[in-house]
């Protein structure tokens, strides 16, 4: 079993949750709830993996908080 890290944001215009896997072309979706978003991302990733293991374009490292005065 492989685990992928997804970035999740909320669109201020639509209120929808938007998720994507950094560096994984095509691995993105949106949903009305976080549970639905998780399920949608899982389905998208499974579908993309049917074509074989992707060569990821980048690797998720982490997040940083930047303080600006």
C-alpha positions as CSV (number, residue, x, y, z in Angstrom):
1,X,0.0,0.0,0.0
2,X,1.4,3.4,-1.0
3,X,0.5,6.6,0.8
4,X,0.3,10.0,-1.0
5,X,0.2,13.5,0.7
6,X,-2.5,15.8,-0.6
7,X,-2.8,19.6,-0.2
8,X,-6.3,20.7,0.8
9,X,-7.6,24.2,0.4
10,X,-11.1,25.7,0.5
11,X,-12.2,27.9,-2.4
12,X,-13.6,31.2,-1.0
13,X,-15.8,31.7,-4.1
14,X,-17.5,28.3,-4.2
15,X,-17.0,27.0,-0.6
16,X,-15.7,23.7,-2.1
17,X,-12.7,21.8,-0.7
18,X,-10.0,21.4,-3.3
19,X,-7.3,18.8,-3.0
20,X,-4.3,17.8,-5.1
21,X,-1.2,15.7,-4.8
22,X,1.9,17.8,-5.4
23,X,3.9,16.6,-8.4
24,X,1.3,13.9,-9.4
25,X,-0.1,15.1,-12.7
26,X,-3.9,14.8,-12.8
27,X,-4.3,13.9,-9.1
28,X,-6.7,16.7,-8.1
29,X,-10.4,17.0,-7.3
30,X,-13.0,19.0,-5.3
31,X,-15.9,18.2,-3.0
32,X,-18.4,19.7,-0.6
33,X,-17.0,17.9,2.5
34,X,-13.6,16.6,3.6
35,X,-14.8,13.0,3.7
36,X,-16.0,13.3,0.1
37,X,-12.8,15.0,-0.9
38,X,-10.8,12.1,0.6
39,X,-12.9,9.6,-1.3
40,X,-12.6,11.5,-4.5
41,X,-8.8,11.8,-4.2
42,X,-8.6,8.1,-3.5
43,X,-10.6,7.3,-6.6
44,X,-8.6,9.7,-8.8
45,X,-5.3,8.2,-7.6
46,X,-6.5,4.6,-8.1
47,X,-7.6,5.5,-11.6
48,X,-4.3,7.2,-12.5
49,X,-2.3,4.2,-11.1
50,X,-4.1,1.9,-13.5
51,X,-1.7,3.3,-16.1
52,X,1.3,2.3,-13.9
53,X,3.3,4.0,-11.2
54,X,3.8,7.7,-12.1
55,X,7.1,9.4,-12.1
56,X,6.3,12.2,-9.6
57,X,7.4,15.7,-10.7
58,X,8.1,16.9,-7.2
59,X,8.1,15.6,-3.6
60,X,6.1,17.1,-0.7
61,X,8.4,18.1,2.1
62,X,6.2,20.1,4.5
63,X,4.8,23.5,5.3
64,X,6.3,26.7,6.8
65,X,4.7,29.6,8.6
66,X,6.1,32.9,7.5
67,X,5.6,36.0,9.8
68,X,5.5,39.3,8.0
69,X,5.2,42.6,9.9
